[in-house]
């Protein structure tokens, strides 16, 4: 793994390593893992630096592409399906839940979907939300209401489908 600040020479260092390994091991392949937004730029640079033939033995891969090679993503629920599960979770709420009346507001389901994606990205479970009671009464009530929606959402998943937000966690368990 190569890390460093902007302009510290990370890319130059990477290209030197690729060149050295290509000379040392001419029949081997290299995989360069980059964030999603850098895949095109990296492929273009490698093609330019290695005379147009660089991509024959160098594969530029994003994290999501790497995950899809090793984790079965065919059962991932589509975004529309995720929204439907959230709608069902919201419909099943008790009237005491402070978000019960907000469930029909424009953009609310998208906001909840984004929140749940963040929860999954940082491996936050409903139990973690229950343990967090730092704050005032209003905060604790809001958190309990979100927790009720989140728990209901997770319980609505069947073994037939998976949430794409879980792919990185599943991949981490795999490796």
C-alpha positions as CSV (number, residue, x, y, z in Angstrom):
1,X,0.0,0.0,0.0
2,X,1.3,3.4,-1.0
3,X,0.1,6.4,1.1
4,X,1.0,10.0,1.2
5,X,-0.2,13.6,0.7
6,X,-1.0,15.3,-2.6
7,X,2.2,15.7,-4.7
8,X,4.3,13.4,-2.5
9,X,5.2,11.1,-5.4
10,X,2.8,8.2,-4.8
11,X,1.9,7.8,-8.4
12,X,5.5,8.1,-9.6
13,X,6.6,5.5,-7.1
14,X,3.8,3.2,-8.2
15,X,4.8,3.5,-11.8
16,X,8.5,2.8,-11.0
17,X,7.5,-0.3,-9.1
18,X,5.3,-1.5,-12.0
19,X,8.2,-0.9,-14.4
20,X,10.7,-2.7,-12.2
21,X,8.4,-5.7,-11.7
22,X,7.6,-5.8,-15.5
23,X,11.3,-6.0,-16.2
24,X,12.0,-8.5,-13.4
25,X,9.0,-10.7,-14.1
26,X,8.1,-10.3,-17.8
27,X,5.4,-13.0,-17.8
28,X,3.6,-11.8,-14.7
29,X,0.5,-9.6,-14.3
30,X,0.0,-6.6,-12.0
31,X,-3.2,-5.4,-10.5
32,X,-3.5,-1.7,-9.4
33,X,-6.4,-1.1,-7.1
34,X,-7.7,2.5,-7.2
35,X,-10.7,4.4,-5.9
36,X,-13.6,4.5,-8.3
37,X,-12.9,8.1,-9.5
38,X,-9.3,7.4,-10.5
39,X,-9.8,4.3,-12.7
40,X,-10.0,6.0,-16.0
41,X,-7.1,8.4,-15.3
42,X,-4.9,5.6,-14.0
43,X,-5.6,3.4,-17.1
44,X,-4.8,6.4,-19.4
45,X,-1.6,7.2,-17.6
46,X,-0.4,3.5,-17.6
47,X,-1.2,3.3,-21.3
48,X,0.9,6.5,-21.9
49,X,3.8,5.5,-19.6
50,X,4.1,1.9,-21.0
51,X,3.7,2.6,-24.7
52,X,0.2,1.5,-25.2
53,X,0.9,-2.1,-24.3
54,X,0.8,-1.5,-20.6
55,X,-2.7,-2.7,-20.1
56,X,-1.9,-6.2,-21.5
57,X,-0.2,-7.1,-18.2
58,X,-1.5,-4.4,-15.9
59,X,-5.1,-4.4,-14.7
60,X,-6.5,-1.3,-13.1
61,X,-9.3,-2.3,-10.7
62,X,-11.6,-0.4,-8.4
63,X,-12.5,-1.7,-5.0
64,X,-16.1,-2.5,-6.1
65,X,-14.8,-4.4,-9.1
66,X,-12.4,-6.4,-6.9
67,X,-15.3,-7.2,-4.5
68,X,-17.5,-8.4,-7.4
69,X,-14.8,-10.9,-8.5
70,X,-14.9,-12.6,-5.2
71,X,-18.3,-12.0,-3.7
72,X,-21.5,-13.2,-5.4
73,X,-23.3,-9.9,-6.1
74,X,-26.1,-11.5,-8.2
75,X,-28.4,-11.5,-5.2
76,X,-27.9,-7.8,-4.4
77,X,-31.1,-5.9,-4.1
78,X,-31.5,-3.0,-6.5
79,X,-31.9,0.6,-5.2
80,X,-35.6,0.5,-6.0
81,X,-36.0,-2.7,-4.0
82,X,-34.1,-1.1,-1.1
83,X,-36.5,1.8,-1.2
84,X,-39.4,-0.6,-1.1
85,X,-38.0,-2.3,2.0
86,X,-37.6,1.0,3.7
87,X,-41.2,1.9,2.8
88,X,-42.4,-1.4,4.3
89,X,-40.3,-0.7,7.4
90,X,-41.8,2.7,7.7
91,X,-45.3,1.4,7.2
92,X,-44.8,-1.1,10.0
93,X,-43.8,1.6,12.5
94,X,-45.7,2.2,15.7
95,X,-47.4,5.6,15.8
96,X,-45.2,6.5,18.8
97,X,-42.2,6.6,16.4
98,X,-41.4,10.3,15.9
99,X,-40.7,9.6,12.2
100,X,-44.1,7.9,11.6
101,X,-45.6,11.1,10.1
102,X,-42.4,12.0,8.2
103,X,-42.6,8.7,6.2
104,X,-44.6,10.4,3.4
105,X,-42.5,13.5,3.1
106,X,-40.6,13.9,-0.2
107,X,-36.9,12.8,0.1
108,X,-37.4,11.2,3.5
109,X,-36.9,7.7,2.2
110,X,-33.8,8.7,0.3
111,X,-32.4,10.3,3.5
112,X,-33.1,7.1,5.5
113,X,-31.5,5.0,2.7
114,X,-28.4,7.2,2.8
115,X,-28.3,6.9,6.6
116,X,-28.5,3.1,6.4
117,X,-25.8,3.0,3.8
118,X,-23.6,5.0,6.2
119,X,-24.5,2.6,9.1
120,X,-23.4,-0.3,7.0
121,X,-20.3,1.3,5.7
122,X,-19.2,1.9,9.3
123,X,-20.5,-1.5,10.5
124,X,-23.1,0.0,12.9
125,X,-25.7,-2.4,14.1
126,X,-29.0,-1.7,15.9
127,X,-27.4,-2.8,19.1
128,X,-24.8,-0.1,18.7
129,X,-27.5,2.5,18.5
130,X,-29.2,1.1,21.7
131,X,-25.9,1.6,23.6
132,X,-25.6,5.2,22.6
133,X,-27.5,7.3,25.0
134,X,-25.2,10.3,25.2
135,X,-27.4,13.4,24.8
136,X,-30.7,14.9,25.7
137,X,-34.1,13.3,25.8
138,X,-34.9,14.5,22.3
139,X,-31.7,13.0,20.9
140,X,-32.3,9.6,22.6
141,X,-35.9,9.5,21.3
142,X,-34.8,10.3,17.7
143,X,-32.1,7.6,17.9
144,X,-34.6,5.1,19.3
145,X,-37.0,5.9,16.4
146,X,-34.2,5.5,13.8
147,X,-33.2,2.3,15.5
148,X,-36.7,0.9,15.2
149,X,-36.7,1.7,11.5
150,X,-33.2,0.2,10.9
151,X,-34.0,-3.0,12.9
152,X,-37.2,-3.4,10.9
153,X,-35.4,-2.8,7.7
154,X,-32.7,-5.5,8.5
155,X,-35.4,-8.0,9.5
156,X,-37.2,-7.5,6.2
157,X,-34.3,-9.0,4.3
158,X,-34.8,-12.6,3.3
159,X,-32.0,-15.0,2.5
160,X,-32.9,-14.5,-1.2
161,X,-31.4,-11.0,-1.3
162,X,-28.4,-9.1,0.1
163,X,-27.8,-5.4,0.4
164,X,-25.0,-4.1,-1.8
165,X,-23.9,-2.0,1.1
166,X,-22.8,-5.2,2.8
167,X,-20.5,-6.3,0.0
168,X,-17.3,-4.7,1.5
169,X,-18.0,-6.3,4.8
170,X,-18.6,-9.7,3.2
171,X,-15.4,-9.3,1.2
172,X,-13.5,-8.4,4.4
173,X,-14.7,-11.6,6.0
174,X,-13.7,-13.5,2.8
175,X,-10.1,-12.3,2.9
